[in-house]
Amino acid sequence: MSYTHRYRLALDRILELVVVLNDDMTRSLASYGLTVSRTHLLWELRQRGPTTQKALADALQVSPRTVTGLIDGLVSSGFVTREPHPSDRRATHVSFTEWGVSIMVVLERSHAEFAQALFASMPDTDFDCFVVGLDQLLGRLREHVAASAEDA
């Protein structure tokens, strides 16, 4: 089998992995009334603590209008609150509700359990090689994406 053919088969498997993970994640998050985009915002908020909408827009690399829409949905479904910033009248402060914190605890536990289910039976040497290979792949992919963005 040629290298070109092997490389295409490997890429096909990665693309299949992306589709399967995305479908599973979308279905799982929907059971909590969440989308992938809203959940991404919640993860950022969890890492940063209460913060401004602008900081969240910057972290997600989306427009302020987009982050406003995401936060509107999260406020209406009870995950976060939006309050005036304590020291900047022009800014809006976003923080978790008790419900939002409790759901994030569940999501973090589910994340850890899923990782355990996927990797626990893999021999250590295979797992270590897998992680190194993923790191190399992600590095090349980031370089490719950056170069494509520069060309555009």
C-alpha positions as CSV (number, residue, x, y, z in Angstrom):
1,M,0.0,0.0,0.0
2,S,1.4,3.4,-1.0
3,Y,2.0,6.2,1.5
4,T,-0.5,8.4,-0.3
5,H,-3.2,5.7,0.2
6,R,-2.3,5.1,3.8
7,Y,-2.4,8.9,4.5
8,R,-5.8,9.2,2.9
9,L,-7.1,6.2,5.0
10,A,-5.7,7.9,8.2
11,L,-7.4,11.2,7.3
12,D,-10.7,9.3,6.6
13,R,-10.5,7.8,10.1
14,I,-9.9,11.2,11.7
15,L,-12.8,12.7,9.8
16,E,-15.0,9.8,10.9
17,L,-13.9,10.4,14.5
18,V,-14.8,14.1,14.2
19,V,-18.3,13.2,13.0
20,V,-18.9,10.5,15.6
21,L,-17.6,12.8,18.5
22,N,-19.7,15.8,17.2
23,D,-22.9,13.7,16.9
24,D,-22.4,12.3,20.4
25,M,-21.6,15.7,21.9
26,T,-24.5,17.4,20.2
27,R,-26.9,14.8,21.4
28,S,-25.6,14.7,24.9
29,L,-25.6,18.5,25.3
30,A,-29.1,18.8,23.9
31,S,-30.3,16.7,26.8
32,Y,-29.3,19.7,29.0
33,G,-30.8,22.3,26.6
34,L,-27.3,23.3,25.3
35,T,-25.6,23.7,22.0
36,V,-21.9,23.2,21.3
37,S,-21.5,27.0,21.0
38,R,-23.2,27.7,24.3
39,T,-21.3,25.0,26.0
40,H,-18.0,26.4,24.7
41,L,-19.0,29.8,26.2
42,L,-19.8,28.0,29.6
43,W,-16.3,26.3,29.6
44,E,-14.7,29.6,29.0
45,L,-16.7,31.2,31.8
46,R,-15.9,28.3,34.1
47,Q,-12.1,28.8,33.5
48,R,-12.3,32.6,33.9
49,G,-14.9,33.1,36.6
50,P,-17.3,36.0,36.3
51,T,-16.2,38.1,33.4
52,T,-17.4,40.6,30.8
53,Q,-19.2,39.8,27.5
54,K,-16.2,41.4,25.7
55,A,-13.7,39.0,27.3
56,L,-15.9,36.1,26.4
57,A,-16.3,37.3,22.8
58,D,-12.5,37.6,22.6
59,A,-11.9,34.2,24.1
60,L,-14.4,32.6,21.7
61,Q,-13.1,34.7,18.8
62,V,-16.6,35.8,17.8
63,S,-18.2,39.1,17.4
64,P,-19.8,40.9,20.4
65,R,-23.2,40.4,18.7
66,T,-22.7,36.7,18.5
67,V,-21.7,36.4,22.2
68,T,-24.7,38.5,23.1
69,G,-27.0,36.0,21.4
70,L,-25.3,33.1,23.1
71,I,-25.6,34.7,26.5
72,D,-29.2,35.7,25.8
73,G,-30.0,32.0,25.3
74,L,-28.0,31.0,28.4
75,V,-29.8,33.6,30.5
76,S,-33.2,32.6,29.3
77,S,-32.5,28.9,30.1
78,G,-31.1,29.8,33.6
79,F,-27.4,28.9,33.2
80,V,-26.0,32.4,33.6
81,T,-26.9,35.9,34.8
82,R,-26.0,39.2,33.2
83,E,-25.4,42.1,35.5
84,P,-24.0,45.6,35.2
85,H,-20.2,45.5,35.7
86,P,-19.3,46.8,39.2
87,S,-16.7,49.3,38.0
88,D,-17.4,49.9,34.3
89,R,-20.9,51.3,33.4
90,R,-20.4,50.3,29.7
91,A,-19.6,46.7,30.4
92,T,-21.8,43.7,31.3
93,H,-20.7,41.1,33.8
94,V,-21.6,37.5,33.1
95,S,-21.6,34.8,35.9
96,F,-23.1,31.4,36.6
97,T,-26.3,30.8,38.4
98,E,-26.5,27.9,40.9
99,W,-28.2,25.8,38.2
100,G,-25.4,26.6,35.8
101,V,-22.7,25.6,38.3
102,S,-24.5,22.4,39.0
103,I,-24.7,21.5,35.3
104,M,-21.0,22.4,34.8
105,V,-20.1,19.9,37.6
106,V,-22.1,17.2,35.8
107,L,-20.5,18.0,32.5
108,E,-17.0,17.9,34.0
109,R,-17.7,14.6,35.6
110,S,-19.1,13.2,32.4
111,H,-16.1,14.4,30.5
112,A,-13.8,12.6,32.9
113,E,-15.8,9.4,32.8
114,F,-15.9,9.5,29.0
115,A,-12.1,9.9,28.9
116,Q,-11.7,7.0,31.2
117,A,-14.1,4.8,29.1
118,L,-12.1,5.7,25.9
119,F,-8.6,5.3,27.1
120,A,-8.4,3.2,30.3
121,S,-8.0,-0.1,28.4
122,M,-5.3,1.2,26.1
123,P,-1.8,0.0,27.0
124,D,0.4,2.9,28.4
125,T,2.9,2.7,25.5
126,D,0.1,2.9,22.9
127,F,-1.6,5.7,24.8
128,D,1.6,7.7,25.0
129,C,2.3,7.2,21.3
130,F,-1.3,8.2,20.5
131,V,-0.9,11.5,22.5
132,V,2.4,12.3,20.8
133,G,0.9,11.6,17.4
134,L,-2.1,13.8,18.2
135,D,0.2,16.6,19.3
136,Q,2.2,16.4,16.1
137,L,-1.0,16.3,14.0
138,L,-2.5,19.2,15.8
139,G,0.7,21.2,15.4
140,R,0.7,20.6,11.6
141,L,-3.0,21.3,11.4
142,R,-2.6,24.6,13.2
143,E,0.3,25.6,10.9
144,H,-1.8,24.7,7.8
145,V,-4.8,26.7,9.0
146,A,-2.6,29.7,9.8
147,A,-0.9,29.5,6.4
148,S,-4.3,29.2,4.7
149,A,-5.6,32.2,6.6
150,E,-2.5,34.3,5.5
151,D,-3.1,33.3,1.9
152,A,-6.7,34.3,2.0
